[in-house]
Amino acid sequence: MTEELDAGVVAQQIAESGQLSEPDSTREVGKARRRKEDARLLAGRTTWTDNIQLPGLLHVAFKRSPMAHARIVGVDVSAARDMPGVVAVFSGQDVADEQGSLPCAWPVTEDIVIPDHPPMAVREVRYPGEAVACVVATDRYLAADALDAIDVDYEPLPPVLDMAEALTEASPKVHESGNRAFTWTFAQGDIDAAFRDAPVLIDRTYVQQRLIPTAMEPRAVAATTDGESFTLWSSTQIPHVLRVMLALTTGIPEHRLRVVAPDVGGGFGSKLQVTAEEVLCLLLTRRLGKPVKWTESRSEGNLTVHHGRDQVQHIALAAEADGRVRGVKVELLADMGAYLMLVTPGVPLLGAFMFNGIYKMDAYSFDCTGVFTTKMPTDAYRGAGRPEATYAIERVMDELAAELNLDPIEVRRRNWIRHEEFPYTTIAGLTYDSGNYEAATEKALSLFGYDKLRAEQSDRRDRGDPVQLGIGVSTYTEMCGLAPSRVLGSLSYGAGGWEHGSVRMLPTGKVEVVTGTSPHGQGHETAWSQIVADSLGVPFDDIAVVHGDTAISHKGMDTYGSRSLVVGGMAVLRACEKVKEKARRLAAHTLECSPDDLEFSQGAFKVKGTESSKTIQELALAAFAAHDLPEGVEPRLDADATFDPENFSFPHGTHLCAIEVDTETGMARIRKYVAVDDVGHVINPLIVEGQVHGGLAQGIAQALYEEAVHDAEGNLLTTTMADYLIPTAADLPDFVTDRTESPATSNPLGVKGVGEAGTIASTPAVVNAVVDALRPHGVHDIQMPCTPERIWRAIR
């Protein structure tokens, strides 16, 4: 397996109209293997953070603000200290000198306002659920009971909830500096010329409602110390990033701090964070000299897990009379919440390069203002900026089609990048390296039965059927594989985008793979084993993958942004190449030939033209024994490597949704959903299928079900699953999924990210279908989620 794909081979593959490559039965890559980690994950025979039991373990509970905005006049913890089982009670003032400020790693402009963000509030609370005190007790229930004995005296302050109002002079201030965090602008081409005298102008405002990530495993933290070094366990996506940030925040030397992410039950971006609870648990174990643990309740999580989305999008599109897009203007208000957390300000800017979607145009402008409000901070949530951008452009393309009385597919065909035009540099400045929108769309239309459903729709409209049929289209692409480091640096991101991997050849011929990515359900152990099995010719079952512990996996940039395979997997592959080069020298010495006379196949080095050979597993034992090593060869074949791609990866696809809307009740029911995605070469089709299904569920949930709601005082009303509607399997249709393959040119396996694709594509497909069903009633938009009540009111 070469380190880089031959450019001619890639070009030929791309030219084959996006057809799937035939799987090779002799290879692991492409095989639909069941995930090797599932046996322990699904049965619970593993270590989650909340499972951790340590000698003398104490439990932590947090007193949280019931108000969105208030001054803290006083905190009386004396009664709580006398409660049974209570070991210690601290207010924010008690730890003010050592708790530091939670970090923001993405200062997107030079004049951005980044307020101090204490893990426990000291003088003022700025969102409901903010911690103001904590109890440490011998039992988690005793700790929770003692919270009621803490008396906090608040002086209420007016909440700040509406972004537009927050930017006015009359608005109350979240921080003394005001409510504007930053304004970031970007423009390409002559936008004024594009809109001047344009035959068609479409101008819309869309609302991306606030969402609450809901991972299967709640957040949990445990910490301990031996008096000199510290270990912190957390259900985190980012153990390596977390270690660096905790060292900077707490002053604990990085080499004295070990961070462990054991098996993690989902994240979706919600665990891409440095949290108040992680910092405070470290401080508590340092103060008390005893291990501590905190696990959130579900309602506590809804309050204090960072939220997602929450944008108001004003998008204008100028087009020719035939539907060709001339230019797009975007003005965005993005709700930061009360503080800027780890990547909060950068999330909307990830979408800045995607509002043009897959379409060609002459000009584009983007203007984003980040706004402080008295709500839980927002941050990365599955897709992080790209779902929001895709929603806006795909909704407005449907509006363009309606304006011109064109089929939504046709208006897209007139504007998208054709497969022979790749690589293509978009108006936003990104170079899409490969793709075939025609192939994906044709396959989706065929699977969907598009013409037949359009005919049924027409018939229902003619008959005045109270149950109308809507057909929604989403032809999307995304930028993922969060890297390369140089690009992230140009956007003022505080870290790189490289990834690290190690391959250890054990004396018995088994292989340990150490990855810097930290999975939370994606199947890394299986996919990485498949890659290594093919590269080294070692049986799949002889490979183990370890991750998530900074004492074992000492380098990494972790898991988010659909980067694990396209960056982390490539680091592992590069380490395999180094292992083989080491083994080649030893094989040549053992077989008494030149390294150039050896060929490697199916796990063995063979002398060309002879039967003499040595397997790489035999060579691992020989290296361990070290009885006869060539000069300069160490007694090991292990190798490590980093990978930093030169470009993002750009998966794409076409999603089609047929939805039945009862105009008398407002009920919308998805009748058929087809997703054809192009994620380049596929390592494991079962994993890809699972990722697409999960992504579809979350995207459909935004379209139809989920919304964080605050009252006029700023209180969060959706703190339980009875109030915040998470769809179940019964609420979702069977999905019809398929793929095309346009191999990526930015990595040696031609792979692209898949973890966020379903979420990015599905939301506009569903809402476009709802609106399409209701166009005869004069409806051209319904604010998400499209609940029965909102649909019913829109009709009337």
VOTORMI-722229 format. One record per residue (C-alpha): x, y, z. Coordinates in steps of 0.5 Angstrom, whole numbers, padded with zeros to 4 digits, always signed. Layout:
N
XYZ;...
This chain:
796
+0000+0000+0000;+0003+0006-0002;+0003+0013+0002;+0000+0017-0004;-0005+0015-0009;-0003+0016-0016;-0006+0022-0019;-0007+0018-0025;-0011+0013-0022;-0015+0018-0018;-0017+0021-0024;-0019+0015-0027;-0023+0013-0021;-0027+0020-0021;-0028+0019-0028;-0032+0013-0027;-0039+0017-0026;-0038+0015-0018;-0039+0008-0019;-0038+0004-0013;-0031+0000-0013;-0032-0008-0013;-0030-0011-0006;-0024-0015-0006;-0025-0021-0002;-0018-0022+0000;-0017-0015+0003;-0020-0013+0010;-0021-0006+0007;-0028-0006+0004;-0031-0011+0008;-0037-0011+0012;-0034-0013+0019;-0038-0013+0025;-0035-0008+0030;-0030-0012+0035;-0032-0007+0041;-0039-0008+0040;-0039-0014+0045;-0037-0010+0051;-0040-0003+0049;-0047-0006+0048;-0047-0011+0054;-0044-0006+0059;-0038-0010+0060;-0033-0004+0060;-0031+0002+0064;-0035+0008+0063;-0033+0014+0068;-0038+0013+0072;-0036+0006+0074;-0030+0008+0077;-0029+0006+0084;-0023+0009+0088;-0021+0008+0095;-0024+0013+0099;-0028+0016+0094;-0032+0022+0095;-0038+0025+0091;-0039+0032+0088;-0046+0036+0087;-0046+0043+0085;-0051+0048+0087;-0054+0052+0081;-0057+0058+0079;-0064+0058+0078;-0064+0065+0075;-0061+0067+0068;-0058+0073+0070;-0057+0076+0077;-0052+0079+0082;-0049+0074+0088;-0050+0078+0094;-0048+0072+0099;-0047+0065+0099;-0048+0061+0106;-0046+0054+0106;-0045+0053+0114;-0052+0049+0114;-0050+0045+0109;-0043+0043+0112;-0047+0040+0118;-0051+0035+0114;-0049+0028+0115;-0044+0025+0110;-0041+0032+0108;-0034+0033+0108;-0033+0040+0105;-0037+0045+0102;-0035+0051+0097;-0038+0057+0094;-0035+0061+0088;-0031+0066+0093;-0028+0060+0096;-0024+0058+0090;-0024+0065+0086;-0016+0065+0087;-0015+0058+0084;-0020+0056+0079;-0018+0061+0073;-0022+0062+0067;-0025+0056+0062;-0021+0057+0056;-0023+0059+0049;-0018+0057+0044;-0021+0060+0038;-0021+0068+0038;-0023+0069+0031;-0022+0077+0030;-0017+0081+0033;-0022+0085+0037;-0026+0079+0040;-0029+0080+0047;-0027+0074+0051;-0030+0075+0058;-0027+0071+0064;-0031+0065+0065;-0030+0062+0072;-0032+0055+0073;-0036+0057+0079;-0039+0064+0079;-0037+0069+0084;-0040+0075+0083;-0045+0074+0078;-0049+0069+0074;-0051+0069+0067;-0055+0063+0065;-0059+0058+0069;-0055+0053+0071;-0049+0056+0072;-0045+0053+0078;-0045+0058+0085;-0043+0052+0090;-0041+0045+0091;-0042+0040+0096;-0037+0034+0097;-0040+0028+0101;-0039+0021+0102;-0045+0019+0098;-0048+0022+0092;-0055+0023+0095;-0052+0026+0101;-0048+0031+0097;-0055+0032+0093;-0059+0033+0099;-0054+0038+0102;-0055+0043+0096;-0062+0045+0099;-0058+0047+0105;-0054+0052+0102;-0057+0059+0102;-0056+0064+0096;-0058+0071+0096;-0059+0073+0089;-0060+0080+0086;-0064+0079+0080;-0062+0083+0073;-0066+0083+0067;-0064+0077+0062;-0062+0078+0055;-0065+0073+0050;-0066+0076+0043;-0060+0077+0039;-0062+0083+0035;-0065+0087+0041;-0058+0085+0045;-0055+0089+0040;-0059+0095+0041;-0056+0101+0046;-0062+0100+0050;-0061+0093+0052;-0058+0090+0059;-0051+0088+0058;-0049+0081+0059;-0042+0083+0061;-0039+0090+0062;-0036+0090+0055;-0043+0090+0052;-0047+0084+0048;-0043+0084+0042;-0037+0079+0042;-0034+0080+0035;-0036+0081+0028;-0033+0077+0022;-0034+0079+0015;-0031+0075+0008;-0033+0077+0001;-0031+0074-0006;-0032+0077-0012;-0036+0083-0014;-0043+0082-0010;-0046+0089-0012;-0045+0087-0019;-0048+0080-0018;-0054+0083-0015;-0055+0090-0019;-0061+0089-0024;-0061+0081-0023;-0068+0079-0026;-0069+0074-0020;-0068+0076-0012;-0070+0071-0007;-0069+0074+0000;-0071+0070+0006;-0069+0069+0014;-0069+0063+0017;-0068+0061+0024;-0063+0055+0027;-0067+0054+0033;-0062+0052+0040;-0061+0045+0040;-0059+0041+0046;-0054+0035+0045;-0056+0029+0048;-0051+0023+0049;-0053+0016+0051;-0048+0017+0057;-0049+0023+0061;-0042+0027+0063;-0038+0024+0068;-0031+0026+0072;-0027+0023+0077;-0020+0025+0079;-0015+0023+0084;-0008+0025+0086;-0002+0022+0090;+0000+0029+0092;+0005+0030+0087;+0001+0027+0080;-0006+0028+0078;-0011+0023+0074;-0017+0025+0071;-0022+0021+0068;-0028+0024+0064;-0033+0022+0059;-0029+0027+0054;-0028+0027+0046;-0021+0030+0047;-0017+0027+0052;-0011+0030+0049;-0013+0037+0048;-0016+0037+0055;-0010+0035+0058;-0006+0042+0055;-0012+0046+0057;-0013+0044+0064;-0005+0045+0066;-0006+0052+0063;-0012+0053+0067;-0010+0050+0074;-0003+0051+0074;-0002+0043+0075;+0004+0042+0071;+0002+0038+0064;+0007+0032+0066;+0004+0031+0072;-0003+0031+0069;-0006+0024+0066;-0012+0025+0063;-0016+0018+0061;-0022+0018+0057;-0025+0011+0058;-0030+0008+0053;-0035+0014+0052;-0042+0013+0050;-0043+0018+0045;-0042+0026+0044;-0044+0029+0038;-0039+0035+0040;-0042+0036+0047;-0036+0033+0050;-0031+0037+0045;-0030+0042+0051;-0026+0044+0057;-0032+0044+0063;-0033+0047+0069;-0034+0040+0073;-0027+0038+0070;-0023+0044+0073;-0027+0044+0079;-0026+0036+0080;-0018+0037+0080;-0018+0043+0084;-0023+0039+0089;-0018+0033+0089;-0012+0038+0090;-0015+0041+0096;-0018+0035+0100;-0012+0030+0098;-0018+0025+0096;-0021+0022+0090;-0028+0025+0088;-0033+0024+0082;-0039+0028+0079;-0044+0025+0074;-0049+0029+0072;-0057+0028+0072;-0060+0028+0065;-0064+0035+0067;-0057+0038+0070;-0054+0036+0063;-0060+0039+0059;-0058+0046+0063;-0051+0045+0063;-0048+0041+0057;-0046+0047+0052;-0052+0048+0047;-0052+0048+0039;-0054+0052+0033;-0058+0058+0035;-0057+0063+0029;-0061+0067+0025;-0060+0067+0018;-0061+0073+0013;-0060+0070+0006;-0061+0073-0001;-0060+0070-0007;-0059+0073-0014;-0060+0069-0020;-0061+0070-0028;-0068+0069-0031;-0066+0062-0033;-0064+0060-0025;-0057+0061-0026;-0054+0064-0019;-0050+0070-0020;-0049+0071-0012;-0051+0070-0005;-0051+0075+0001;-0051+0072+0008;-0052+0076+0014;-0052+0072+0021;-0053+0073+0028;-0050+0067+0032;-0052+0066+0039;-0046+0065+0043;-0049+0064+0050;-0046+0068+0056;-0039+0066+0055;-0034+0064+0049;-0033+0056+0051;-0027+0052+0047;-0029+0053+0040;-0036+0057+0041;-0034+0063+0036;-0031+0059+0031;-0037+0054+0030;-0041+0059+0025;-0035+0061+0021;-0034+0053+0019;-0041+0055+0016;-0038+0061+0012;-0035+0057+0007;-0041+0053+0006;-0046+0057+0004;-0045+0057-0003;-0046+0049-0003;-0044+0045-0009;-0046+0051-0013;-0042+0056-0018;-0043+0063-0017;-0040+0070-0019;-0040+0073-0012;-0041+0071-0005;-0041+0075+0002;-0041+0073+0009;-0042+0077+0015;-0043+0074+0022;-0044+0078+0029;-0043+0073+0035;-0048+0076+0041;-0048+0075+0048;-0054+0073+0051;-0056+0070+0058;-0056+0063+0056;-0052+0057+0056;-0046+0058+0052;-0047+0054+0045;-0041+0050+0042;-0040+0045+0037;-0046+0040+0036;-0046+0035+0030;-0044+0038+0024;-0042+0045+0027;-0043+0050+0023;-0044+0046+0016;-0051+0044+0018;-0053+0051+0019;-0050+0053+0012;-0053+0047+0008;-0060+0049+0011;-0060+0056+0008;-0057+0055+0001;-0062+0048+0000;-0068+0052+0003;-0067+0058-0002;-0065+0054-0008;-0072+0051-0007;-0075+0058-0006;-0071+0060-0013;-0074+0054-0016;-0081+0056-0014;-0080+0063-0016;-0078+0060-0023;-0083+0055-0023;-0078+0050-0024;-0077+0043-0021;-0072+0043-0015;-0068+0038-0018;-0067+0042-0025;-0065+0048-0022;-0060+0045-0018;-0057+0042-0024;-0057+0048-0028;-0052+0051-0022;-0048+0045-0019;-0041+0043-0021;-0040+0038-0026;-0036+0032-0025;-0031+0033-0030;-0030+0040-0027;-0026+0037-0021;-0022+0039-0018;-0026+0046-0017;-0024+0052-0013;-0031+0055-0010;-0033+0062-0010;-0031+0061-0002;-0024+0059-0004;-0024+0052-0002;-0022+0047-0007;-0026+0041-0008;-0022+0035-0010;-0027+0030-0013;-0034+0029-0013;-0040+0027-0018;-0046+0030-0016;-0050+0028-0022;-0048+0020-0021;-0051+0021-0013;-0057+0025-0016;-0059+0020-0021;-0058+0014-0016;-0062+0017-0011;-0068+0019-0016;-0068+0012-0018;-0069+0009-0011;-0074+0014-0009;-0078+0013-0015;-0078+0021-0016;-0083+0022-0022;-0088+0017-0019;-0088+0021-0013;-0089+0028-0017;-0095+0025-0020;-0098+0023-0014;-0097+0029-0011;-0100+0033-0017;-0106+0028-0017;-0107+0030-0009;-0107+0037-0010;-0112+0036-0016;-0117+0032-0011;-0116+0037-0006;-0114+0031-0001;-0113+0034+0006;-0107+0030+0007;-0102+0033+0002;-0095+0030-0001;-0089+0034+0000;-0082+0032-0004;-0076+0035-0001;-0069+0035-0004;-0062+0036-0001;-0056+0036-0005;-0050+0038+0000;-0043+0037+0001;-0039+0039+0007;-0032+0040+0009;-0029+0036+0014;-0023+0032+0017;-0022+0038+0021;-0015+0040+0019;-0010+0042+0015;-0006+0046+0021;-0004+0051+0016;-0011+0053+0014;-0013+0053+0022;-0008+0057+0023;-0010+0062+0018;-0017+0062+0022;-0014+0064+0028;-0015+0057+0031;-0011+0056+0037;-0009+0049+0035;-0007+0044+0029;-0010+0039+0026;-0005+0034+0025;-0006+0027+0028;-0002+0022+0031;-0001+0014+0031;+0003+0009+0033;+0004+0001+0031;+0008-0004+0036;+0010-0010+0033;+0010-0015+0039;+0014-0021+0040;+0009-0026+0039;+0007-0023+0032;+0001-0019+0035;+0000-0012+0034;-0002-0006+0038;-0004+0000+0035;-0004+0007+0039;-0009+0012+0036;-0009+0019+0038;-0016+0020+0036;-0021+0018+0042;-0027+0014+0040;-0034+0015+0043;-0038+0010+0039;-0035+0011+0031;-0032+0004+0031;-0025+0006+0031;-0022-0001+0033;-0025-0004+0028;-0024+0000+0022;-0016+0001+0024;-0015-0006+0025;-0018-0007+0018;-0013-0002+0015;-0007-0005+0019;-0009-0012+0017;-0009-0010+0010;-0002-0006+0010;+0002-0011+0015;-0002-0017+0012;-0003-0019+0019;-0010-0023+0021;-0015-0018+0023;-0016-0021+0030;-0009-0021+0032;-0009-0013+0032;-0011-0009+0038;-0013-0002+0038;-0012+0003+0044;-0014+0010+0045;-0016+0015+0050;-0011+0015+0055;-0005+0020+0055;+0000+0016+0059;-0001+0011+0053;-0003+0015+0047;+0002+0021+0049;+0000+0025+0043;-0006+0027+0039;-0011+0032+0037;-0017+0027+0038;-0024+0026+0035;-0029+0031+0032;-0031+0034+0025;-0031+0028+0022;-0023+0028+0022;-0022+0021+0025;-0021+0017+0019;-0018+0022+0014;-0013+0024+0019;-0012+0019+0025;-0013+0013+0020;-0008+0016+0015;-0003+0017+0021;-0004+0010+0023;-0003+0008+0016;+0004+0012+0015;+0006+0008+0022;+0005+0002+0018;+0009+0004+0012;+0015+0006+0017;+0014-0001+0021;+0015-0005+0014;+0021-0001+0012;+0024-0003+0019;+0022-0010+0017;+0025-0010+0010;+0032-0008+0013;+0032-0014+0018;+0029-0019+0012;+0034-0017+0008;+0040-0019+0013;+0036-0025+0015;+0035-0027+0008;+0042-0025+0006;+0040-0021+0000;+0039-0013-0002;+0033-0010+0001;+0031-0008-0007;+0031-0015-0008;+0025-0016-0003;+0018-0016-0005;+0012-0015+0000;+0006-0019+0000;+0000-0022+0004;+0005-0020+0010;+0011-0023+0008;+0018-0021+0005;+0020-0025-0001;+0026-0025-0005;+0024-0024-0012;+0025-0030-0016;+0026-0035-0010;+0021-0039-0005;+0026-0035+0001;+0021-0031+0005;+0020-0028+0012;+0013-0026+0015;+0013-0020+0018;+0011-0023+0025;+0017-0028+0024;+0021-0022+0024;+0018-0018+0030;+0020-0024+0034;+0027-0024+0031;+0028-0017+0033;+0026-0018+0040;+0031-0024+0040;+0036-0019+0038;+0041-0025+0036;+0043-0023+0029;+0041-0015+0028;+0044-0012+0022;+0048-0006+0024;+0044+0000+0026;+0038-0004+0027;+0034-0003+0034;+0031-0009+0037;+0024-0007+0035;+0020-0006+0029;+0015-0001+0032;+0014+0006+0029;+0010+0012+0030;+0008+0018+0025;+0004+0024+0024;-0001+0026+0019;-0003+0033+0017;-0007+0033+0010;-0006+0039+0005;-0014+0040+0004;-0020+0038+0008;-0025+0032+0005;-0031+0034+0002;-0036+0028+0002;-0043+0030-0002;-0049+0027-0003;-0057+0027-0005;-0062+0026+0000;-0070+0026-0002;-0075+0026+0003;-0083+0025+0002;-0087+0027+0007;-0095+0027+0008;-0098+0033+0012;-0105+0033+0014;-0107+0040+0013;-0113+0039+0018;-0108+0037+0024;-0102+0039+0022;-0099+0032+0023;-0093+0031+0018;-0090+0024+0017;-0084+0022+0013;-0087+0017+0008;-0080+0015+0005;-0073+0017+0006;-0067+0016+0001;-0060+0018+0002;-0054+0017-0003;-0048+0019+0000;-0041+0019-0003;-0036+0019+0002;-0030+0016-0002;-0027+0009-0001;-0031+0006+0004;-0027+0002+0010;-0033-0002+0013;-0040-0001+0010;-0043-0003+0016;-0040+0003+0020;-0042+0008+0014;-0049+0005+0014;-0049+0006+0022;-0046+0013+0022;-0051+0015+0016;-0057+0013+0020;-0055+0016+0026;-0054+0023+0023;-0060+0022+0019;-0064+0021+0026;-0061+0028+0029;-0062+0032+0023;-0069+0030+0022;-0070+0031+0030;-0068+0038+0028;-0073+0039+0023;-0079+0036+0026;-0078+0035+0034;-0072+0038+0038;-0072+0045+0041;-0069+0049+0047;-0074+0053+0050;-0073+0059+0055;-0079+0063+0058;-0079+0071+0058;-0075+0071+0065;-0069+0066+0061;-0071+0060+0065;-0070+0054+0061;-0077+0050+0060;-0074+0044+0057;-0070+0041+0062;-0073+0034+0062;-0074+0029+0056;-0081+0030+0058;-0080+0037+0055;-0075+0036+0050;-0077+0031+0045;-0072+0026+0043;-0075+0022+0037;-0075+0014+0038;-0074+0009+0033;-0082+0009+0032;-0082+0017+0030;-0077+0015+0024;-0078+0012+0018;-0074+0006+0015;-0068+0009+0011;-0066+0007+0004;-0059+0008+0003;-0054+0007-0002;-0047+0010-0004;-0043+0013-0010;-0035+0013-0010;-0031+0019-0012;-0024+0018-0008;-0021+0023-0004;-0014+0026-0007;-0012+0029+0000;-0010+0022+0003;-0007+0015+0001;-0014+0011+0002;-0018+0016-0002;-0023+0016+0004;-0028+0022+0006;-0031+0023+0013;-0038+0021+0014;-0040+0022+0021;-0044+0028+0020;-0046+0028+0013;-0053+0025+0015;-0054+0031+0020;-0052+0036+0015;-0056+0033+0009;-0063+0031+0012;-0065+0037+0016;-0066+0041+0009;-0069+0035+0006;-0075+0034+0011;-0076+0042+0011;-0076+0043+0004;-0081+0037+0004;-0086+0040+0009;-0086+0047+0005;-0087+0043-0001;-0093+0040+0001;-0096+0047+0003;-0094+0051-0002;-0101+0051-0005;-0103+0054+0002;-0099+0060+0000;-0093+0057+0005;-0086+0058+0004;-0083+0057+0011;-0084+0054+0017;-0080+0055+0023;-0076+0049+0026;-0078+0044+0029;-0084+0044+0024;-0089+0041+0030;-0096+0040+0028;-0098+0046+0032;-0093+0051+0027;-0096+0047+0021;-0103+0048+0023;-0102+0055+0024;-0098+0057+0018;-0104+0054+0014;-0109+0058+0017;
